[in-house]
Structure formats: structure tokens, C-alpha cells
């Protein structure tokens, strides 16, 4: 796995011709060399004009120099090349006999071309600055929506990759999070129907509700109910503003892990900050399992609620299995169901990893229109290298395989999320 070249590195850099990428290309040892191409062009035109006959003058081609500078240099650099081109034109043209001089018309052409190139450069630079600002805003939004998760957060080893179909926005309707709480650690992954800012707003609403309810509520069913109510409320709110969100819904997977082992990073537990009796006191800590090898090899049970989402895969060095799909409807469609989706108890062995993905993975198509065979590819990869079951390596493999399958052209937002209960630390000798 370590010697394998990432699929991202093998794909063509489509959509990367932006200001940041250009600045990286036009730098050498940390210094800008954007001025070199227009300068070489100016010198080449001057030398060629000096070595041509009087009947074929090309000095007026020097108007191309500020045009090239406008595409890769700054405003001041483009203005400098416009002035230099004008001076060079005048000096070279007047050195020829009068009957061979191109004269005032071409002089005006070079002057006007330089002015227009400088104005075009100013427009380009302003557009790039605005684009970079929007990228910063999108990155801030992404980090707020999909907050960074500390290693071992909630007693879980985890890894995640999010790839937005809109490469400029860099954020979409997929969402995921891990929330440790009073009754264990809850995990959520989902996909809001639709795209754009409306999908982002729905994802933010669901994540906010999840982070609060998953911390406080003792039952996973209650967390699921709160997510459903929040989705319905958000749809009603959007409709009151005149947005066409009446049919918006979200598929999701909700997982509850047992209380984290001792020493796992988690949020503070305790009484209310303003005194008084707690409305819902934290339960007493159960006996912490010993850190022996026997305790580390004990199976445990997780609860899973499926809201019409792709069922997770359970991956271990011994193989791959799928969880039952369940019969739950997506969030926001409870009016069509007679009962909420029931929690499913799943027994996991130590070292088994849950792989949760959105439909950006399972619906990725190759050139022939074939869907990406996720389970088959993961099964083959684990058989070849059992270390692929590690969350970090697993997410990297699925990401690379998905991008390679679809040629780097994602039709939908893509999230790959792998979680595994962290093993207790080995005892000191």
C-alpha cells in the first residue's frame, strides 16, 4: 500500500487552472518568474524584426507582449511591459530608413494594445482575488459544517474524505460527525437530496441537532426522532421563506457505540455550569475494562439506524460483510411511514471497521456506464493486504479506487467515512 501511487496523482489536473495553481507554476525557488515569457517574446520579436527585409516588418507584433503579460503577471508588471513595448517599438522602428518605417498607425496600435492589456489584467486580478476570497469562505464553511475530529475522538479510530462535486464551492450536502456523550459515542453520516446552498443549510441543521441530542439522549431511537423532527421543521421553515424545498429529504446512517474506553478524547461531562440539580445527570461510569489482551479481544454491540441509506460494510482482515439494508425511509419523509426505522443491533469483533459512504461512491460510473463495485473492490484489497482494514488505509483506498473508476469526474458529492473502536493501550511491562 505504501508503494502504491495515489490515483489522484495519476489523474489529469482538470479544473485546477486557477490563480493558486498558476502562481505555483510560475515560481522558481520561491521567486516569481512570470515576467520571463513576455520578456523573451519581446526580445524574440525585436531580433526577428532586425533580421528581416524592409518589405516584411514584424515589430508591430510587439503588441502581443503586454497581452501575454496580462494573462500571467500583475497589474504593475503588465503596465511595465506595455510601456517597455511602446519604447522598444519606437526605438526599433525609427532605426529603419523612413521608407521602411511602419509609422504612426502601428505606434497607436501598440499603445492602445498596452492600455487594453493593463485594464484586462486589472479585471483578471480582481476576479482572482474574489475567487480566492470565496474559496476561503467555502473552506471556513466546510470546517464549520464538517468539523475536524481529533485522533481517537470518542474512543474511535476514524478517517474521512469529503469530495464535493462542485470543485469551486468545495462543500455540498454530504455530512458526517462523531459525537461522544453521556451514553456512549454516536456516529452520523448522511446525504441531503439536491445540491447547492439549500443542501448545505439542511446538512447544517441536521448536524446541529445531532451534536446536541447525541450527547444528552440515552436512547438512539430518541436521537433518530429528533433528527426526523429537525428535518421536517427545516423544510417548513424553508417553505415559509419561499424556497422550493417541500420535497427535500436526507438519507442517513446513525450508529451508537458503547461508552469509550478510559483515556479516549471526549467532551467534558459533569453537572450544569450554573449550579442547581441536573435535569439529566450523567450516569455513573461503568467499570473500566482492564487493558489486558483479553479485554482488547472482547466483542461488543453497536446500534444502527438506517434512514434509507446505503448499508455500511464491516471490514476486517478476515473479510467483508454488509449490514442489512433496513426498511427506514429518509429523514423528512416520516409522513409516508407507519413507524420509525428500528435500531438494529450489530455485533462487532475487535479490529472490525465500519465503512460508511454516500452515493457519490456507489453511483460513480466509468466510461462504459458501469457503477463502482465497492464491496468487490474492498474485498479484493483486503485479501491482498489485510492492513487495508485500517480506517486510514481503507479510506485512502476507496477514494483512489473511486476516482480511478470514474476518471476523476464525480457526478455527486462523495464522502467516505471509516470508524473502528479504539483498542485500549497495551499495559506497561
Secondary structure, DSSP 8 states (H G I E B T S, - for coil): -TTS--HHHHS--TT--SHHHHHHHTEETTEE-THHHHHHHHHHHHHHHHTS-TTS--GGGGHHHHHHHHHHS-HHHHHHHHHHHHHHHHHHHHTS-GGG---HHHHHHHHHHHHHHHHHHHHHHHHHHHHHHHHHHHHHHHHHHS----TTGGGEEEEEEEE-SSTTT---SEEEEEEEETTEEEEEEEEESS-SHHHHHHHHHHHHHHHHHHHH-S-HHHHHHHHHHHHHHHHHHHHHTT-S-TT--EEEEEEEE----TT-------S-TT-S--SS-----------SHHHHT--EEEEEEEES----EEEETTEEEE--------BT-GGG-SS----EEEEE-TT-EEEEE-HHHHT-B-TT--B--HHHHHHHHHHH-GGGGSHHHHHHHHHHHHHHHHTT--SS-EEEEEEEE--------
